[in-house]
Amino acid sequence: MSNTNTIINPKPCNYNCGTRIYWDTSESVYLEVFTKKRHSCPNRSKSVTQTTTATKPNYYNKFLNTLLLS
């Protein structure tokens, strides 16, 4: 469990659920201020989106540029 002498620097959850949380360095997780339990925000799954298509980088194509310039 966490050290009782730990300094708690609370902040509101970034996902606007209304819960005050703090970073616990010993466990490397966000804990809720009043319950001291790990914070699992119910709003997080609603606001996080994943993109399935990634754009590929446009690399310099020496062969293609040689054909175009000739």
Secondary structure, 3 states (H helix, E strand, C coil): CCCCCCCCCCEECCCCCCCEEEEECCCCEEEECCCCCECCCCCHHHHCCCCCCCCCCCCCCHHHHHHHHC
